[in-house]
Amino acid sequence: MELSIIEETPKKLVFELKGAGHTICNVLKEKLWANKHVKVSTYNIAHPLVGTPKVIVETDGETKPRKAVSEAAEALKKDVADIKQELKKFRW
């Protein structure tokens, strides 16, 4: 997965996530919404087969958008680790 920043201001971050799809973008969006300083968290994929997801994050200025994205990614990492631990309980 490759991240390319398109626009960055103190309150707004727009970036592309090459190699990502709806699955990762949806969970990232939801994790961002959990941050009380995030005012906009969305993404768009212009074409379902060949489009690159464009993620838009805006904050109230109390937290920088990069920090909000980083915290959301860390929360996702923890969730995945928790799921992995739960799955280890089962024999496949």
N, CA, C and O atoms as a printed pandas DataFrame, in Angstrom:
     atom_number atom_name residue_name chain_id  residue_number  x_coord  y_coord  z_coord
0              1         N          MET        A               1    0.846   -1.161    0.000
1              2        CA          MET        A               1    0.000    0.000    0.000
2              3         C          MET        A               1    0.901    1.236    0.000
3              4         O          MET        A               1    1.885    1.302    0.736
4              5         N          GLU        A               2    0.554    2.192   -0.818
5              6        CA          GLU        A               2    1.352    3.406   -0.942
6              7         C          GLU        A               2    0.482    4.619   -0.648
7              8         O          GLU        A               2   -0.621    4.735   -1.183
8              9         N          LEU        A               3    0.966    5.522    0.196
9             10        CA          LEU        A               3    0.242    6.724    0.562
10            11         C          LEU        A               3    0.872    7.925   -0.127
11            12         O          LEU        A               3    2.083    8.129   -0.050
12            13         N          SER        A               4    0.041    8.722   -0.805
13            14        CA          SER        A               4    0.510    9.944   -1.464
14            15         C          SER        A               4   -0.334   11.111   -0.979
15            16         O          SER        A               4   -1.558   11.100   -1.116
16            17         N          ILE        A               5    0.323   12.123   -0.409
17            18        CA          ILE        A               5   -0.404   13.295    0.076
18            19         C          ILE        A               5   -0.707   14.215   -1.092
19            20         O          ILE        A               5    0.172   14.565   -1.879
20            21         N          ILE        A               6   -1.979   14.599   -1.185
21            22        CA          ILE        A               6   -2.431   15.481   -2.252
22            23         C          ILE        A               6   -2.538   16.918   -1.752
23            24         O          ILE        A               6   -2.167   17.859   -2.453
24            25         N          GLU        A               7   -3.051   17.075   -0.532
25            26        CA          GLU        A               7   -3.245   18.406    0.046
26            27         C          GLU        A               7   -3.072   18.306    1.549
27            28         O          GLU        A               7   -3.525   17.348    2.176
28            29         N          GLU        A               8   -2.410   19.306    2.125
29            30        CA          GLU        A               8   -2.250   19.331    3.570
30            31         C          GLU        A               8   -2.247   20.763    4.073
31            32         O          GLU        A               8   -1.478   21.602    3.603
32            33         N          THR        A               9   -3.119   21.029    5.038
33            34        CA          THR        A               9   -3.167   22.300    5.748
34            35         C          THR        A               9   -3.198   21.951    7.238
35            36         O          THR        A               9   -3.269   20.773    7.588
36            37         N          PRO        A              10   -3.146   22.944    8.113
37            38        CA          PRO        A              10   -3.189   22.621    9.547
38            39         C          PRO        A              10   -4.459   21.883    9.989
39            40         O          PRO        A              10   -4.442   21.190   11.006
40            41         N          LYS        A              11   -5.559   22.024    9.238
41            42        CA          LYS        A              11   -6.810   21.379    9.631
42            43         C          LYS        A              11   -7.312   20.337    8.634
43            44         O          LYS        A              11   -8.318   19.678    8.896
44            45         N          LYS        A              12   -6.637   20.176    7.504
45            46        CA          LYS        A              12   -7.143   19.278    6.462
46            47         C          LYS        A              12   -6.012   18.461    5.856
47            48         O          LYS        A              12   -4.905   18.953    5.638
48            49         N          LEU        A              13   -6.328   17.189    5.590
49            50        CA          LEU        A              13   -5.387   16.299    4.925
50            51         C          LEU        A              13   -6.146   15.493    3.884
51            52         O          LEU        A              13   -7.168   14.876    4.184
52            53         N          VAL        A              14   -5.638   15.505    2.661
53            54        CA          VAL        A              14   -6.200   14.703    1.579
54            55         C          VAL        A              14   -5.070   13.835    1.048
55            56         O          VAL        A              14   -4.005   14.332    0.684
56            57         N          PHE        A              15   -5.320   12.525    1.010
57            58        CA          PHE        A              15   -4.277   11.628    0.525
58            59         C          PHE        A              15   -4.887   10.460   -0.235
59            60         O          PHE        A              15   -6.057   10.121   -0.056
60            61         N          GLU        A              16   -4.068    9.854   -1.086
61            62        CA          GLU        A              16   -4.474    8.655   -1.823
62            63         C          GLU        A              16   -3.824    7.441   -1.174
63            64         O          GLU        A              16   -2.695    7.498   -0.688
64            65         N          LEU        A              17   -4.569    6.343   -1.182
65            66        CA          LEU        A              17   -4.067    5.074   -0.655
66            67         C          LEU        A              17   -4.031    4.065   -1.800
67            68         O          LEU        A              17   -4.971    3.292   -1.989
68            69         N          LYS        A              18   -2.955    4.081   -2.547
69            70        CA          LYS        A              18   -2.829    3.156   -3.669
70            71         C          LYS        A              18   -2.730    1.730   -3.154
71            72         O          LYS        A              18   -1.943    1.435   -2.254
72            73         N          GLY        A              19   -3.534    0.854   -3.730
73            74        CA          GLY        A              19   -3.530   -0.540   -3.325
74            75         C          GLY        A              19   -4.579   -0.866   -2.276
75            76         O          GLY        A              19   -4.732   -2.024   -1.888
76            77         N          ALA        A              20   -5.299    0.143   -1.815
77            78        CA          ALA        A              20   -6.349   -0.080   -0.804
78            79         C          ALA        A              20   -7.709   -0.158   -1.497
79            80         O          ALA        A              20   -7.865    0.243   -2.651
80            81         N          GLY        A              21   -8.676   -0.682   -0.767
81            82        CA          GLY        A              21  -10.039   -0.767   -1.271
82            83         C          GLY        A              21  -11.021   -0.283   -0.229
83            84         O          GLY        A              21  -10.648    0.365    0.749
84            85         N          HIS        A              22  -12.281   -0.608   -0.454
85            86        CA          HIS        A              22  -13.327   -0.163    0.467
86            87         C          HIS        A              22  -13.119   -0.693    1.884
87            88         O          HIS        A              22  -13.413    0.010    2.850
88            89         N          THR        A              23  -12.624   -1.902    2.021
89            90        CA          THR        A              23  -12.510   -2.512    3.339
90            91         C          THR        A              23  -11.647   -1.668    4.268
91            92         O          THR        A              23  -12.097   -1.282    5.347
92            93         N          ILE        A              24  -10.428   -1.381    3.871
93            94        CA          ILE        A              24   -9.526   -0.612    4.738
94            95         C          ILE        A              24   -9.987    0.827    4.862
95            96         O          ILE        A              24   -9.868    1.418    5.935
96            97         N          CYS        A              25  -10.509    1.402    3.793
97            98        CA          CYS        A              25  -10.962    2.795    3.845
98            99         C          CYS        A              25  -12.147    2.965    4.785
99           100         O          CYS        A              25  -12.219    3.949    5.521
100          101         N          ASN        A              26  -13.078    2.013    4.768
101          102        CA          ASN        A              26  -14.239    2.097    5.659
102          103         C          ASN        A              26  -13.842    2.016    7.123
103          104         O          ASN        A              26  -14.321    2.805    7.936
104          105         N          VAL        A              27  -12.977    1.077    7.469
105          106        CA          VAL        A              27  -12.595    0.955    8.878
106          107         C          VAL        A              27  -11.740    2.146    9.319
107          108         O          VAL        A              27  -11.847    2.587   10.464
108          109         N          LEU        A              28  -10.902    2.667    8.434
109          110        CA          LEU        A              28  -10.115    3.855    8.763
110          111         C          LEU        A              28  -11.042    5.043    8.998
111          112         O          LEU        A              28  -10.865    5.799    9.953
112          113         N          LYS        A              29  -12.024    5.200    8.127
113          114        CA          LYS        A              29  -13.001    6.280    8.273
114          115         C          LYS        A              29  -13.721    6.189    9.616
115          116         O          LYS        A              29  -13.885    7.196   10.305
116          117         N          GLU        A              30  -14.145    4.990    9.983
117          118        CA          GLU        A              30  -14.858    4.807   11.247
118          119         C          GLU        A              30  -13.959    5.099   12.449
119          120         O          GLU        A              30  -14.405    5.711   13.419
120          121         N          LYS        A              31  -12.718    4.672   12.393
121          122        CA          LYS        A              31  -11.784    4.952   13.486
122          123         C          LYS        A              31  -11.526    6.452   13.605
123          124         O          LYS        A              31  -11.401    6.976   14.712
124          125         N          LEU        A              32  -11.448    7.141   12.475
125          126        CA          LEU        A              32  -11.255    8.588   12.503
126          127         C          LEU        A              32  -12.452    9.284   13.153
127          128         O          LEU        A              32  -12.276   10.244   13.903
128          129         N          TRP        A              33  -13.661    8.811   12.873
129          130        CA          TRP        A              33  -14.856    9.405   13.468
130          131         C          TRP        A              33  -14.869    9.248   14.988
131          132         O          TRP        A              33  -15.553   10.010   15.671
132          133         N          ALA        A              34  -14.145    8.296   15.524
133          134        CA          ALA        A              34  -14.086    8.100   16.972
134          135         C          ALA        A              34  -13.299    9.218   17.665
135          136         O          ALA        A              34  -13.397    9.380   18.881
136          137         N          ASN        A              35  -12.529    9.980   16.906
137          138        CA          ASN        A              35  -11.752   11.095   17.445
138          139         C          ASN        A              35  -12.654   12.327   17.507
139          140         O          ASN        A              35  -13.172   12.763   16.479
140          141         N          LYS        A              36  -12.845   12.890   18.697
141          142        CA          LYS        A              36  -13.773   14.017   18.856
142          143         C          LYS        A              36  -13.324   15.279   18.119
143          144         O          LYS        A              36  -14.132   16.185   17.913
144          145         N          HIS        A              37  -12.067   15.356   17.723
145          146        CA          HIS        A              37  -11.567   16.527   17.006
146          147         C          HIS        A              37  -11.718   16.406   15.489
147          148         O          HIS        A              37  -11.496   17.376   14.764
148          149         N          VAL        A              38  -12.087   15.239   15.016
149          150        CA          VAL        A              38  -12.285   15.040   13.573
150          151         C          VAL        A              38  -13.679   15.526   13.193
151          152         O          VAL        A              38  -14.678   15.086   13.762
152          153         N          LYS        A              39  -13.736   16.431   12.232
153          154        CA          LYS        A              39  -15.003   17.003   11.775
154          155         C          LYS        A              39  -15.442   16.426   10.427
155          156         O          LYS        A              39  -16.633   16.424   10.114
156          157         N          VAL        A              40  -14.494   15.941    9.633
157          158        CA          VAL        A              40  -14.788   15.293    8.349
158          159         C          VAL        A              40  -13.889   14.076    8.227
159          160         O          VAL        A              40  -12.678   14.154    8.431
160          161         N          SER        A              41  -14.500   12.955    7.891
161          162        CA          SER        A              41  -13.753   11.725    7.631
162          163         C          SER        A              41  -14.506   10.981    6.537
163          164         O          SER        A              41  -15.585   10.437    6.771
164          165         N          THR        A              42  -13.933   10.964    5.357
165          166        CA          THR        A              42  -14.594   10.305    4.237
166          167         C          THR        A              42  -13.546    9.855    3.228
167          168         O          THR        A              42  -12.362   10.166    3.351
168          169         N          TYR        A              43  -14.011    9.121    2.239
169          170        CA          TYR        A              43  -13.136    8.727    1.143
170          171         C          TYR        A              43  -13.971    8.572   -0.120
171          172         O          TYR        A              43  -15.197    8.466   -0.071
172          173         N          ASN        A              44  -13.281    8.560   -1.242
173          174        CA          ASN        A              44  -13.943    8.395   -2.524
174          175         C          ASN        A              44  -13.067    7.538   -3.428
175          176         O          ASN        A              44  -11.847    7.697   -3.469
176          177         N          ILE        A              45  -13.705    6.636   -4.143
177          178        CA          ILE        A              45  -13.017    5.858   -5.171
178          179         C          ILE        A              45  -13.731    6.183   -6.478
179          180         O          ILE        A              45  -14.872    5.771   -6.687
180          181         N          ALA        A              46  -13.058    6.920   -7.353
181          182        CA          ALA        A              46  -13.693    7.433   -8.567
182          183         C          ALA        A              46  -14.221    6.336   -9.484
183          184         O          ALA        A              46  -15.281    6.495  -10.088
184          185         N          HIS        A              47  -13.503    5.241   -9.593
185          186        CA          HIS        A              47  -13.941    4.123  -10.437
186          187         C          HIS        A              47  -13.735    2.837   -9.647
187          188         O          HIS        A              47  -12.640    2.603   -9.135
188          189         N          PRO        A              48  -14.761    2.000   -9.536
189          190        CA          PRO        A              48  -14.656    0.810   -8.677
190          191         C          PRO        A              48  -13.594   -0.201   -9.093
191          192         O          PRO        A              48  -13.126   -0.970   -8.253
192          193         N          LEU        A              49  -13.208   -0.220  -10.341
193          194        CA          LEU        A              49  -12.224   -1.210  -10.785
194          195         C          LEU        A              49  -10.801   -0.668  -10.855
195          196         O          LEU        A              49   -9.848   -1.397  -10.578
196          197         N          VAL        A              50  -10.649    0.583  -11.219
197          198        CA          VAL        A              50   -9.301    1.113  -11.424
198          199         C          VAL        A              50   -9.008    2.363  -10.596
199          200         O          VAL        A              50   -7.919    2.927  -10.697
200          201         N          GLY        A              51   -9.959    2.798   -9.787
201          202        CA          GLY        A              51   -9.771    4.016   -9.004
202          203         C          GLY        A              51   -8.895    3.814   -7.793
203          204         O          GLY        A              51   -8.837    2.726   -7.221
204          205         N          THR        A              52   -8.215    4.878   -7.410
205          206        CA          THR        A              52   -7.401    4.891   -6.200
206          207         C          THR        A              52   -8.179    5.642   -5.124
207          208         O          THR        A              52   -8.642    6.755   -5.374
208          209         N          PRO        A              53   -8.333    5.066   -3.937
209          210        CA          PRO        A              53   -9.072    5.749   -2.881
210          211         C          PRO        A              53   -8.419    7.077   -2.487
211          212         O          PRO        A              53   -7.208    7.161   -2.280
212          213         N          LYS        A              54   -9.252    8.098   -2.393
213          214        CA          LYS        A              54   -8.818    9.411   -1.924
214          215         C          LYS        A              54   -9.501    9.640   -0.574
215          216         O          LYS        A              54  -10.728    9.661   -0.489
216          217         N          VAL        A              55   -8.706    9.809    0.468
217          218        CA          VAL        A              55   -9.203    9.978    1.830
218          219         C          VAL        A              55   -9.109   11.453    2.216
219          220         O          VAL        A              55   -8.095   12.109    1.975
220          221         N          ILE        A              56  -10.190   11.964    2.823
221          222        CA          ILE        A              56  -10.237   13.359    3.250
222          223         C          ILE        A              56  -10.499   13.391    4.751
223          224         O          ILE        A              56  -11.459   12.796    5.240
224          225         N          VAL        A              57   -9.632   14.092    5.470
225          226        CA          VAL        A              57   -9.756   14.221    6.923
226          227         C          VAL        A              57   -9.640   15.703    7.276
227          228         O          VAL        A              57   -8.690   16.376    6.875
228          229         N          GLU        A              58  -10.616   16.196    8.029
229          230        CA          GLU        A              58  -10.557   17.567    8.537
230          231         C          GLU        A              58  -10.767   17.533   10.037
231          232         O          GLU        A              58  -11.589   16.769   10.545
232          233         N          THR        A              59  -10.012   18.371   10.746
233          234        CA          THR        A              59  -10.137   18.443   12.200
234          235         C          THR        A              59  -10.540   19.860   12.608
235          236         O          THR        A              59  -10.591   20.775   11.787
236          237         N          ASP        A              60  -10.823   20.011   13.902
237          238        CA          ASP        A              60  -11.173   21.333   14.430
238          239         C          ASP        A              60   -9.943   22.175   14.744
239          240         O          ASP        A              60  -10.072   23.314   15.194
240          241         N          GLY        A              61   -8.772   21.636   14.515
241          242        CA          GLY        A              61   -7.533   22.359   14.772
242          243         C          GLY        A              61   -6.874   21.982   16.085
243          244         O          GLY        A              61   -5.693   22.268   16.287
244          245         N          GLU        A              62   -7.608   21.349   16.974
245          246        CA          GLU        A              62   -7.037   20.910   18.257
246          247         C          GLU        A              62   -6.052   19.765   18.033
247          248         O          GLU        A              62   -5.066   19.631   18.758
248          249         N          THR        A              63   -6.327   18.951   17.031
249          250        CA          THR        A              63   -5.456   17.838   16.644
250          251         C          THR        A              63   -5.126   17.991   15.165
251          252         O          THR        A              63   -6.001   18.299   14.356
252          253         N          LYS        A              64   -3.883   17.780   14.820
253          254        CA          LYS        A              64   -3.494   17.839   13.405
254          255         C          LYS        A              64   -4.049   16.615   12.694
255          256         O          LYS        A              64   -4.111   15.536   13.284
256          257         N          PRO        A              65   -4.455   16.763   11.436
257          258        CA          PRO        A              65   -5.002   15.625   10.695
258          259         C          PRO        A              65   -4.045   14.443   10.603
259          260         O          PRO        A              65   -4.483   13.296   10.695
260          261         N          ARG        A              66   -2.769   14.689   10.427
261          262        CA          ARG        A              66   -1.794   13.588   10.361
262          263         C          ARG        A              66   -1.808   12.776   11.650
263          264         O          ARG        A              66   -1.748   11.547   11.618
264          265         N          LYS        A              67   -1.886   13.467   12.780
265          266        CA          LYS        A              67   -1.914   12.783   14.074
266          267         C          LYS        A              67   -3.188   11.956   14.204
267          268         O          LYS        A              67   -3.154   10.834   14.709
268          269         N          ALA        A              68   -4.314   12.509   13.749
269          270        CA          ALA        A              68   -5.582   11.780   13.815
270          271         C          ALA        A              68   -5.511   10.503   12.980
271          272         O          ALA        A              68   -5.984    9.452   13.413
272          273         N          VAL        A              69   -4.932   10.588   11.804
273          274        CA          VAL        A              69   -4.798    9.415   10.931
274          275         C          VAL        A              69   -3.855    8.397   11.572
275          276         O          VAL        A              69   -4.126    7.196   11.551
276          277         N          SER        A              70   -2.774    8.867   12.127
277          278        CA          SER        A              70   -1.813    7.972   12.783
278          279         C          SER        A              70   -2.460    7.243   13.961
279          280         O          SER        A              70   -2.268    6.038   14.126
280          281         N          GLU        A              71   -3.221    7.964   14.773
281          282        CA          GLU        A              71   -3.900    7.344   15.911
282          283         C          GLU        A              71   -4.946    6.331   15.446
283          284         O          GLU        A              71   -5.096    5.269   16.050
284          285         N          ALA        A              72   -5.671    6.660   14.368
285          286        CA          ALA        A              72   -6.673    5.738   13.828
286          287         C          ALA        A              72   -5.997    4.469   13.307
287          288         O          ALA        A              72   -6.503    3.366   13.509
288          289         N          ALA        A              73   -4.861    4.627   12.642
289          290        CA          ALA        A              73   -4.133    3.465   12.124
290          291         C          ALA        A              73   -3.634    2.583   13.274
291          292         O          ALA        A              73   -3.679    1.356   13.176
292          293         N          GLU        A              74   -3.163    3.195   14.357
293          294        CA          GLU        A              74   -2.714    2.423   15.517
294          295         C          GLU        A              74   -3.884    1.677   16.159
295          296         O          GLU        A              74   -3.727    0.537   16.597
296          297         N          ALA        A              75   -5.054    2.313   16.215
297          298        CA          ALA        A              75   -6.238    1.649   16.765
298          299         C          ALA        A              75   -6.637    0.451   15.900
299          300         O          ALA        A              75   -7.039   -0.590   16.420
300          301         N          LEU        A              76   -6.525    0.601   14.586
301          302        CA          LEU        A              76   -6.812   -0.509   13.674
302          303         C          LEU        A              76   -5.821   -1.644   13.877
303          304         O          LEU        A              76   -6.191   -2.818   13.867
304          305         N          LYS        A              77   -4.585   -1.286   14.057
305          306        CA          LYS        A              77   -3.536   -2.291   14.286
306          307         C          LYS        A              77   -3.859   -3.108   15.533
307          308         O          LYS        A              77   -3.701   -4.329   15.536
308          309         N          LYS        A              78   -4.310   -2.437   16.590
309          310        CA          LYS        A              78   -4.676   -3.120   17.823
310          311         C          LYS        A              78   -5.892   -4.020   17.600
311          312         O          LYS        A              78   -5.925   -5.149   18.089
312          313         N          ASP        A              79   -6.880   -3.530   16.870
313          314        CA          ASP        A              79   -8.066   -4.341   16.587
314          315         C          ASP        A              79   -7.705   -5.615   15.836
315          316         O          ASP        A              79   -8.216   -6.692   16.144
316          317         N          VAL        A              80   -6.826   -5.490   14.855
317          318        CA          VAL        A              80   -6.411   -6.656   14.070
318          319         C          VAL        A              80   -5.664   -7.646   14.964
319          320         O          VAL        A              80   -5.864   -8.855   14.848
320          321         N          ALA        A              81   -4.820   -7.150   15.841
321          322        CA          ALA        A              81   -4.098   -8.034   16.768
322          323         C          ALA        A              81   -5.073   -8.761   17.694
323          324         O          ALA        A              81   -4.897   -9.943   17.990
324          325         N          ASP        A              82   -6.107   -8.040   18.150
325          326        CA          ASP        A              82   -7.115   -8.662   19.010
326          327         C          ASP        A              82   -7.880   -9.758   18.268
327          328         O          ASP        A              82   -8.126  -10.832   18.817
328          329         N          ILE        A              83   -8.248   -9.485   17.034
329          330        CA          ILE        A              83   -8.964  -10.483   16.229
330          331         C          ILE        A              83   -8.080  -11.705   16.001
331          332         O          ILE        A              83   -8.539  -12.844   16.081
332          333         N          LYS        A              84   -6.822  -11.452   15.721
333          334        CA          LYS        A              84   -5.876  -12.549   15.501
334          335         C          LYS        A              84   -5.783  -13.436   16.741
335          336         O          LYS        A              84   -5.758  -14.661   16.628
336          337         N          GLN        A              85   -5.732  -12.824   17.917
337          338        CA          GLN        A              85   -5.681  -13.582   19.167
338          339         C          GLN        A              85   -6.947  -14.422   19.345
339          340         O          GLN        A              85   -6.870  -15.581   19.751
340          341         N          GLU        A              86   -8.088  -13.853   19.049
341          342        CA          GLU        A              86   -9.349  -14.576   19.179
342          343         C          GLU        A              86   -9.401  -15.763   18.214
343          344         O          GLU        A              86   -9.891  -16.835   18.569
344          345         N          LEU        A              87   -8.901  -15.570   17.008
345          346        CA          LEU        A              87   -8.924  -16.640   16.017
346          347         C          LEU        A              87   -7.993  -17.787   16.393
347          348         O          LEU        A              87   -8.222  -18.925   15.982
348          349         N          LYS        A              88   -6.959  -17.510   17.159
349          350        CA          LYS        A              88   -6.026  -18.550   17.582
350          351         C          LYS        A              88   -6.698  -19.557   18.514
351          352         O          LYS        A              88   -6.204  -20.670   18.695
352          353         N          LYS        A              89   -7.811  -19.165   19.095
353          354        CA          LYS        A              89   -8.539  -20.061   19.998
354          355         C          LYS        A              89   -9.227  -21.201   19.253
355          356         O          LYS        A              89   -9.572  -22.225   19.844
356          357         N          PHE        A              90   -9.418  -21.014   17.968
357          358        CA          PHE        A              90  -10.119  -22.011   17.172
358          359         C          PHE        A              90   -9.124  -22.836   16.363
359          360         O          PHE        A              90   -8.083  -22.342   15.931
360          361         N          ARG        A              91   -9.466  -24.076   16.174
361          362        CA          ARG        A              91   -8.639  -24.921   15.290
362          363         C          ARG        A              91   -9.246  -24.859   13.897
363          364         O          ARG        A              91  -10.433  -25.129   13.713
364          365         N          TRP        A              92   -8.456  -24.516   12.960
365          366        CA          TRP        A              92   -8.951  -24.402   11.571
366          367         C          TRP        A              92   -8.570  -25.625   10.859
367          368         O          TRP        A              92   -8.873  -25.769    9.675
